[in-house]
Amino acid sequence: RAEKAASSTALKTPSVSAPSSKKQALIDTQPPRGTRDFPPEEMRLRTWLFNHFREVSRLFGFEEFDAPVLESEELFTRKAGEEIVGQLYNFDDKGGRRVALRPELTPSLARIILSKGKGLSLPAKWFGIGQCWRYERTTRGRRREHYQWNMDVFGVQGVEAEAELLSAIVTFFSRLGLTAKDVGFRVSSRKLLQDVLGRYSIPSESFASVCVVVDKIDKLPREEIEKELGALSVPPEAVTGILQALTLKSLSGLEDLLGADSDAVRELKQLFALADGYGIADWLQFDASVVRGLAYYTGVVFEAFDREGKLRAICGGGRYDKLLSTFGGDDTPACGFGFGDAVIVELLKERGLLPDLPHVVDDVLVTLDEECRPMLNSVAAKLRAAGRSVELVLESKKMKWVFKRVEQVGASRLIVIGSDEAAQEAVKVKDLATREETLVMIKDLV
Ligand SMILES: OCc1cccc(Br)n1
């Protein structure tokens, strides 16, 4: 059968095309529209940022998880009119299955929590860093992917969990050199809106959709907001009541509106008291206009903003106690946040807080005599085993080239082996700080 196939192939096309003398047209070397490459200098900054994400998550005792970038579309097809759903990067796979590139991490996390059922001991405190996608008409030239850091707590009913998450984000900002003068958090609760809607007998089924519209209050003209709320059968007097309530900026004002026994008032008072315990109260402010744009939030919601007001929200999150039941599971109290990798870098640039992250190695090793290369390799292996990062010059190079390379990679030492050194089983070590040169027996080299 192989011969037959080979012969039939031979008849159709040459097994290997002869190297063409015609120059190949250059491919498009740019990454797909809306996506980014991370060459080393960009990757060092991303790694630096992600290391801070991971270290803060470790300090708070969270465990890392991940999930596929590709998920079943049904995980994200919520009906509340969210932008994140309208911009789903979804398609039919080759098996005809409806799939989507994840636009966020929380639904995947909820799916995994559900998959573990009673086997999962609560509370579960998980964090993840994952690439998330959207398919937006590129008229606005915006990115179609970003990396998101999530921290989520499953199984804690009280706002102690939200306070812990806020403390984690403040810890992160502080590690980067940002203070409460640079960044603040607007904090509210969707129970405020729930309470107000209840006063106008708005059916609970409209709650999520109303929140999605109200979240656009700073992005759309008032009449557009009124129109979209009207389309959700929210009567004009209720629209006025809602928009009025959203102007509240103090808990005392909120208490005047909702009364001292309102859940929203009680929870927010407790949250601010707990925040004070962490020493982060001056980072937080109550702002009734914060509702966030994800349909599944049910309680406390928050977002971090740059106090100069030049940038989009830095991160956001909140409580989502009913997400599991939308997947057919039993509800478990949950809250979490998402923190994108783009706005924070813009903010650090604005504040002159981007770190200098050169490519650095400890030692550059070179031989002047190719006969000595095996011995040079043994020196490289010895140094690497001792934990030193070693750039091994892999080809025969002039010393002028080597010194340029040493500068490029910020090495601390240049280690040279020639026939004289090899004969003594030694190397010449040049300390690049002191310029001092010494002969060192290989057996004594560290
Ligand atoms: O924040 C919304 C979002 C989701 C996926 C990808 C990008 Br870029 N932005």
The ligand as an ORCA input file, in Angstrom:
! r2SCAN-3c Opt
* xyz 0 1
  O     -11.938     43.729     29.506
  C     -12.650     43.116     28.503
  C     -11.748     42.271     27.670
  C     -11.970     40.915     27.545
  C     -11.130     40.174     26.736
  C     -10.105     40.786     26.082
  C      -9.923     42.141     26.260
  Br     -8.525     43.021     25.368
  N     -10.725     42.884     27.042
*
